[in-house]
Amino acid sequence: MNQQTTIVGDLVEVLKKSKWLLVPFILLGGLAAYYVSTAFIQPTYEASTQVLLVTEQEGDRVDSSEVLSSLSLVNTYRVIMKSPAILNEVTERVPNAPDPISDALTVESEEESQVISVVITHTDATVAAETANVISEVFADEIPDLMNIDNVRILSPAEVPLNPVSPNILVNTMIGMFVGLFFGGLIGLLRYVFDKRIQNEQEAERLLDLPVIGSVPVIERRDMKPKKIKTNTPKGKGEVPHVSEKKERQSS
């Protein structure tokens, strides 16, 4: 347990000493991810419409058997909506539709629900909304001929989306910053592993298994320069020369 604590402590110490390396890598990673997301990744928009499978009513009551019948047809309708019988007609009506439409089309339905959602993903928001609406219209028109039943109604048409669903610039930027943190920490760890110098007293005690009696502090070059001694002399009289300066004058 103590060894694990020591390793964790060393890693934390390495990260602290590598702050000058981590910060540039984090900023560089975030800026690179932001630039790639905005300059190279084309925005993608998502438009959706909903169709409803209606049931016949007997007076003021809804026939439960009709509801169960409609629910059982949901999966069949989802397959029909993706079939060439529907998509070929959509391609003729929407010249700029995604090619192929099946790759951009997602048909969804909630469990035990008579509502089917038609979702189109495309780089052009207007085309995505138009394609989704035409699919629902063609589907509603063709179902009576295909299934001999007229029970499909358009519940809500698709609107032109204003904001893209991808790329998520914020998420990509955060991922880029995390990648920068990873590489910066990795480089700092490698520098620590290959640096054989003893950094402090604690490391010396751990490596040599001997107590530290004393240590020599680091003396900066600026601390070794002679300092001038100032006295309270009248203005213009100058400063009292340093001891070394007095000796030089006497010798001369």
Backbone torsions as a table, in degrees:
resi	resn	phi	psi	omega
1	MET	NA	-41.2	179.6
2	ASN	-65.5	-36.5	179.4
3	GLN	-65.5	-41.6	177.7
4	GLN	-63.3	-40.7	178.1
5	THR	-62.8	-39.3	178.9
6	THR	-64.6	-41.6	179.5
7	ILE	-63.3	-44.6	178.3
8	VAL	-62.5	-41.7	178.5
9	GLY	-62.6	-39.2	178.5
10	ASP	-65.2	-40.3	179.0
11	LEU	-63.6	-42.7	177.8
12	VAL	-62.6	-39.9	179.6
13	GLU	-66.3	-38.2	177.9
14	VAL	-63.5	-43.4	179.3
15	LEU	-63.9	-37.2	178.2
16	LYS	-65.0	-42.6	-179.4
17	LYS	-72.3	-19.5	-177.5
18	SER	-98.9	19.2	-179.3
19	LYS	-59.6	-38.2	179.6
20	TRP	-64.2	-21.8	178.9
21	LEU	-94.6	-34.1	-176.8
22	LEU	-69.7	-44.1	-175.7
23	VAL	-60.1	-48.3	177.4
24	PRO	-61.8	-38.7	-179.4
25	PHE	-66.9	-39.5	178.7
26	ILE	-64.1	-46.2	179.0
27	LEU	-64.1	-41.4	-179.8
28	LEU	-65.4	-41.8	178.6
29	GLY	-64.5	-42.7	178.8
30	GLY	-65.8	-42.9	179.6
31	LEU	-66.2	-38.5	179.1
32	ALA	-65.1	-43.4	179.1
33	ALA	-65.4	-40.4	178.2
34	TYR	-63.6	-43.3	-178.7
35	TYR	-65.3	-43.9	179.4
36	VAL	-64.3	-40.2	-178.1
37	SER	-66.4	-34.9	-176.7
38	THR	-91.1	-27.5	-173.5
39	ALA	-101.9	-28.7	-171.8
40	PHE	-116.1	-22.9	-178.8
41	ILE	-96.9	120.4	-177.9
42	GLN	-75.8	132.3	179.9
43	PRO	-62.3	143.2	179.1
44	THR	-119.3	133.8	-178.3
45	TYR	-111.5	154.8	-177.6
46	GLU	-130.1	123.1	178.4
47	ALA	-120.3	141.5	-177.1
48	SER	-138.1	146.8	173.9
49	THR	-132.3	161.8	-177.1
50	GLN	-127.5	138.9	173.9
51	VAL	-119.1	149.5	-175.3
52	LEU	-118.7	135.3	173.6
53	LEU	-92.0	108.2	-176.0
54	VAL	-85.9	157.7	178.3
55	THR	-123.3	151.2	179.3
56	GLU	-75.5	147.3	-179.9
57	GLN	-112.8	145.0	173.4
58	GLU	-108.4	97.2	-174.8
59	GLY	70.9	-123.5	178.1
60	ASP	-95.8	2.3	-176.8
61	ARG	-111.1	149.2	176.9
62	VAL	-97.7	129.5	-179.9
63	ASP	-69.8	118.5	-177.5
64	SER	-63.8	-33.1	178.8
65	SER	-65.7	-32.9	176.7
66	GLU	-68.4	-36.8	177.6
67	VAL	-63.9	-45.7	178.9
68	LEU	-63.6	-36.4	178.3
69	SER	-65.2	-41.4	178.8
70	SER	-65.1	-40.5	179.1
71	LEU	-64.3	-36.9	179.7
72	SER	-69.9	-20.4	-179.5
73	LEU	-88.7	-7.5	-175.4
74	VAL	-59.4	-49.2	-179.0
75	ASN	-63.9	-36.6	177.5
76	THR	-64.9	-42.5	179.5
77	TYR	-65.2	-34.6	178.3
78	ARG	-64.0	-39.8	178.3
79	VAL	-68.7	-42.0	-179.9
80	ILE	-62.6	-39.0	-177.6
81	MET	-62.9	-27.6	179.3
82	LYS	-94.1	0.3	-175.5
83	SER	-79.1	157.4	177.0
84	PRO	-59.0	-27.2	179.2
85	ALA	-58.9	-30.8	178.9
86	ILE	-95.7	-47.0	-171.8
87	LEU	-70.6	-32.1	177.6
88	ASN	-64.3	-39.3	177.1
89	GLU	-66.1	-37.1	178.8
90	VAL	-65.6	-40.4	179.3
91	THR	-60.9	-37.1	178.9
92	GLU	-69.9	-35.0	-178.2
93	ARG	-81.1	-30.5	-178.0
94	VAL	-119.0	94.1	-177.2
95	PRO	-60.9	-32.9	-177.5
96	ASN	-92.2	15.9	-178.4
97	ALA	-63.5	153.7	178.1
98	PRO	-56.4	145.9	-178.6
99	ASP	-125.6	112.0	-4.0
100	PRO	-82.5	155.0	-178.5
101	ILE	-66.7	-33.0	-176.1
102	SER	-60.2	-29.7	179.0
103	ASP	-73.5	-27.3	-179.3
104	ALA	-95.6	-5.5	-174.3
105	LEU	-98.3	134.0	173.0
106	THR	-129.4	124.2	178.8
107	VAL	-110.1	120.6	-175.1
108	GLU	-124.6	154.1	174.5
109	SER	-154.3	137.3	177.1
110	GLU	-74.2	152.0	179.2
111	GLU	-64.1	136.6	-178.9
112	GLU	58.7	34.8	179.3
113	SER	-123.7	146.5	178.6
114	GLN	-97.0	11.3	-179.6
115	VAL	-103.8	130.5	177.5
116	ILE	-114.5	128.5	179.8
117	SER	-100.4	132.7	177.7
118	VAL	-110.6	117.3	-175.3
119	VAL	-118.8	129.0	177.4
120	ILE	-118.7	129.9	177.5
121	THR	-112.1	126.5	-176.8
122	HIS	-156.0	160.8	179.6
123	THR	-77.2	-16.3	177.9
124	ASP	-108.4	117.7	-176.0
125	ALA	-63.7	-41.2	-178.7
126	THR	-65.5	-43.5	179.1
127	VAL	-64.8	-38.4	179.0
128	ALA	-61.5	-45.5	179.8
129	ALA	-66.7	-42.7	-179.5
130	GLU	-64.1	-42.6	-179.8
131	THR	-63.5	-43.7	179.3
132	ALA	-61.8	-42.2	-179.6
133	ASN	-66.9	-41.1	-179.2
134	VAL	-67.4	-37.3	177.3
135	ILE	-59.8	-46.7	179.9
136	SER	-65.6	-36.7	179.3
137	GLU	-68.4	-46.6	178.6
138	VAL	-63.2	-40.8	179.3
139	PHE	-61.4	-46.7	179.3
140	ALA	-63.7	-32.8	-180.0
141	ASP	-76.7	-33.1	-173.9
142	GLU	-88.4	-22.9	-177.0
143	ILE	-58.7	-43.3	179.1
144	PRO	-57.9	-36.3	179.3
145	ASP	-76.9	-35.5	-177.1
146	LEU	-78.9	-37.6	-173.5
147	MET	-114.3	-2.9	-177.3
148	ASN	57.0	35.7	178.1
149	ILE	-150.4	135.2	-178.8
150	ASP	-110.1	83.3	-176.0
151	ASN	-129.8	21.6	-178.5
152	VAL	-113.3	128.8	177.1
153	ARG	-131.3	145.0	176.5
154	ILE	-78.6	117.9	-176.6
155	LEU	-83.0	-47.1	179.5
156	SER	-150.2	123.1	179.0
157	PRO	-72.8	159.3	179.4
158	ALA	-78.3	143.1	175.3
159	GLU	-111.0	154.7	-178.9
160	VAL	-67.5	118.8	-180.0
161	PRO	-69.4	143.3	-178.8
162	LEU	-94.5	-32.4	-176.4
163	ASN	-115.7	138.2	179.0
164	PRO	-71.6	152.8	176.8
165	VAL	-89.5	-18.7	175.8
166	SER	-154.6	151.7	0.3
167	PRO	-79.1	153.1	173.9
168	ASN	-86.1	97.5	-172.3
169	ILE	-62.3	-40.1	-178.6
170	LEU	-64.1	-46.6	-179.9
171	VAL	-64.2	-43.2	179.4
172	ASN	-62.3	-38.9	178.6
173	THR	-65.4	-41.7	177.9
174	MET	-63.8	-39.4	177.3
175	ILE	-63.9	-41.9	177.6
176	GLY	-61.3	-40.6	177.4
177	MET	-65.0	-39.1	178.3
178	PHE	-65.5	-41.4	177.6
179	VAL	-63.0	-41.3	176.3
180	GLY	-61.5	-41.1	176.8
181	LEU	-61.7	-40.3	-179.2
182	PHE	-63.7	-49.2	-177.8
183	PHE	-68.9	-37.1	176.5
184	GLY	-63.5	-43.6	177.0
185	GLY	-65.5	-35.7	179.0
186	LEU	-65.5	-43.4	178.6
187	ILE	-65.0	-41.8	177.5
188	GLY	-62.4	-37.7	178.3
189	LEU	-67.7	-40.5	178.4
190	LEU	-64.4	-39.2	177.0
191	ARG	-62.2	-38.7	-179.7
192	TYR	-69.0	-40.6	-177.7
193	VAL	-65.9	-41.6	-176.4
194	PHE	-88.6	-1.9	176.5
195	ASP	-89.9	109.6	-175.7
196	LYS	-89.1	1.9	-179.7
197	ARG	-74.7	148.6	176.1
198	ILE	-84.6	124.9	-170.7
199	GLN	-90.4	-33.4	-176.1
200	ASN	-153.2	177.2	-177.7
201	GLU	-63.7	-39.7	-178.6
202	GLN	-62.2	-41.0	179.1
203	GLU	-67.4	-36.7	178.1
204	ALA	-64.2	-44.0	177.9
205	GLU	-61.7	-40.2	-177.7
206	ARG	-70.4	-39.2	-177.7
207	LEU	-77.8	-41.1	-175.8
208	LEU	-91.5	-14.7	-177.7
209	ASP	56.5	38.2	178.2
210	LEU	-133.3	147.8	178.0
211	PRO	-73.2	147.4	177.8
212	VAL	-88.5	120.0	-179.1
213	ILE	-83.0	-39.0	-179.2
214	GLY	-165.0	167.6	179.7
215	SER	-141.7	150.0	179.4
216	VAL	-95.6	119.2	-179.3
217	PRO	-69.5	156.5	177.2
218	VAL	-77.2	126.2	-179.4
219	ILE	-104.9	118.9	179.2
220	GLU	-74.3	152.7	-178.4
221	ARG	-62.5	-35.0	-178.4
222	ARG	-68.2	-24.2	178.7
223	ASP	-75.5	-15.2	-178.3
224	MET	-90.9	-7.6	179.4
225	LYS	-74.7	141.2	178.3
226	PRO	-67.4	140.6	-178.9
227	LYS	-103.7	142.9	177.3
228	LYS	-83.7	139.2	-179.0
229	ILE	-97.2	122.7	179.8
230	LYS	-97.7	139.9	176.2
231	THR	-124.6	164.5	179.3
232	ASN	-79.0	78.6	178.5
233	THR	-104.7	154.5	178.4
234	PRO	-58.6	153.4	-178.1
235	LYS	-61.8	132.5	178.3
236	GLY	94.7	-12.3	-178.6
237	LYS	-80.0	-14.5	179.0
238	GLY	88.8	-168.2	-176.4
239	GLU	-112.0	155.4	176.8
240	VAL	-71.9	125.8	-177.6
241	PRO	-64.8	153.8	179.4
242	HIS	-69.2	160.8	-177.4
243	VAL	-58.1	-40.8	-179.2
244	SER	-63.6	-34.8	179.8
245	GLU	-68.1	-36.9	178.1
246	LYS	-63.6	-41.2	-179.4
247	LYS	-65.0	-37.7	179.6
248	GLU	-64.5	-39.4	-179.3
249	ARG	-67.4	-40.0	-178.9
250	GLN	-65.8	-39.6	-179.3
251	SER	-67.3	-31.2	179.2
252	SER	-78.5	NA	NA
